[in-house]
Amino acid sequence: MSSPKSVQTAISSAAEAVADEVSERSQEVRERVAPVVSRIATQANDLSHRAVDAVREGAYRVRDRAANASDSTVQYIRKEPVKAILIAAAAGAALTVLARFFSSSRHHHE
């Protein structure tokens, strides 16, 4: 028969062995996972930089198109001032009609 002290020592030794095994396995897992995590982080960083660059490029394009549209509008107004005034008046009248229509239809629903 085993003494309680020897049973306790055996359990303690087994627990230490298990703890050592768990420690070794967790170190192995960390060593295997670390390069994968690093690669994923690098890819995410690269992707975020590309996204920022794409947004920046899109903003430049929009700004250029807006500048071109503005220049074209100014040139048209200088070339055809009467037509430009008539177009602006017609657009203003159309917007006024639409605003009144939507305003009156909203009042009918309330």
C-alpha positions as CSV (number, residue, x, y, z in Angstrom):
1,M,0.0,0.0,0.0
2,S,1.2,3.5,-0.8
3,S,1.5,6.1,1.8
4,P,-0.5,9.4,1.4
5,K,2.8,11.2,1.1
6,S,4.0,9.1,-1.8
7,V,0.6,9.4,-3.5
8,Q,0.8,13.2,-3.1
9,T,4.3,13.2,-4.5
10,A,3.2,11.1,-7.5
11,I,0.3,13.4,-8.1
12,S,2.5,16.4,-7.8
13,S,5.1,14.9,-10.2
14,A,2.3,14.0,-12.7
15,A,0.9,17.6,-12.5
16,E,4.4,19.0,-13.1
17,A,4.9,16.8,-16.1
18,V,1.5,17.8,-17.5
19,A,2.3,21.5,-16.9
20,D,5.7,21.1,-18.6
21,E,4.0,19.4,-21.5
22,V,1.4,22.1,-21.8
23,S,4.1,24.7,-21.7
24,E,6.1,23.0,-24.4
25,R,3.0,22.6,-26.6
26,S,1.9,26.2,-26.1
27,Q,5.4,27.4,-27.1
28,E,5.3,25.2,-30.2
29,V,1.9,26.7,-31.1
30,R,3.2,30.2,-30.5
31,E,6.2,29.5,-32.8
32,R,3.9,28.1,-35.5
33,V,1.3,30.9,-35.2
34,A,3.6,33.9,-34.9
35,P,4.7,33.9,-38.6
36,V,1.1,33.5,-39.8
37,V,-0.1,36.3,-37.6
38,S,2.8,38.5,-38.8
39,R,2.0,37.7,-42.4
40,I,-1.6,38.5,-41.9
41,A,-0.7,41.8,-40.2
42,T,1.6,42.7,-43.1
43,Q,-1.1,41.9,-45.6
44,A,-3.7,43.9,-43.7
45,N,-1.3,46.8,-43.5
46,D,-0.6,46.6,-47.3
47,L,-4.3,46.4,-48.0
48,S,-5.0,49.5,-45.9
49,H,-2.3,51.5,-47.7
50,R,-3.6,50.5,-51.1
51,A,-7.1,51.5,-50.0
52,V,-5.9,54.9,-48.8
53,D,-4.0,55.3,-52.1
54,A,-7.1,54.4,-54.1
55,V,-9.3,56.8,-52.2
56,R,-6.7,59.6,-52.6
57,E,-6.5,58.9,-56.3
58,G,-10.3,58.9,-56.6
59,A,-10.4,62.3,-54.8
60,Y,-7.9,63.7,-57.2
61,R,-10.0,62.5,-60.1
62,V,-13.2,64.0,-58.7
63,R,-11.4,67.3,-58.0
64,D,-10.0,67.4,-61.6
65,R,-13.4,66.6,-63.1
66,A,-15.1,69.3,-61.0
67,A,-12.4,71.8,-62.1
68,N,-12.9,70.9,-65.7
69,A,-16.7,71.2,-65.4
70,S,-16.3,74.6,-63.7
71,D,-14.0,75.8,-66.5
72,S,-16.3,74.5,-69.2
73,T,-19.3,76.2,-67.5
74,V,-17.4,79.5,-67.3
75,Q,-16.4,79.2,-71.0
76,Y,-20.0,78.5,-72.0
77,I,-21.3,81.4,-70.0
78,R,-18.8,83.7,-71.7
79,K,-19.6,82.3,-75.2
80,E,-23.4,82.2,-74.8
81,P,-24.4,84.6,-72.0
82,V,-28.0,84.9,-73.0
83,K,-28.5,81.2,-73.4
84,A,-26.8,80.7,-70.0
85,I,-29.2,83.1,-68.3
86,L,-32.2,81.5,-69.9
87,I,-31.0,78.0,-68.9
88,A,-30.4,79.2,-65.3
89,A,-33.9,80.8,-65.2
90,A,-35.5,77.7,-66.5
91,A,-33.7,75.5,-64.0
92,G,-34.7,77.8,-61.2
93,A,-38.3,77.8,-62.3
94,A,-38.3,74.0,-62.5
95,L,-36.8,73.7,-59.0
96,T,-39.4,76.2,-57.7
97,V,-42.2,74.1,-59.2
98,L,-40.8,70.9,-57.7
99,A,-40.3,72.5,-54.3
100,R,-43.9,73.7,-54.3
101,F,-45.2,70.4,-55.5
102,F,-43.4,68.4,-52.8
103,S,-44.2,71.0,-50.2
104,S,-48.0,70.9,-51.0
105,S,-48.0,67.1,-51.3
106,R,-46.5,66.8,-47.8
107,H,-49.1,69.2,-46.4
108,H,-51.9,67.0,-47.9
109,H,-50.5,63.9,-46.2
110,E,-50.4,65.5,-42.7
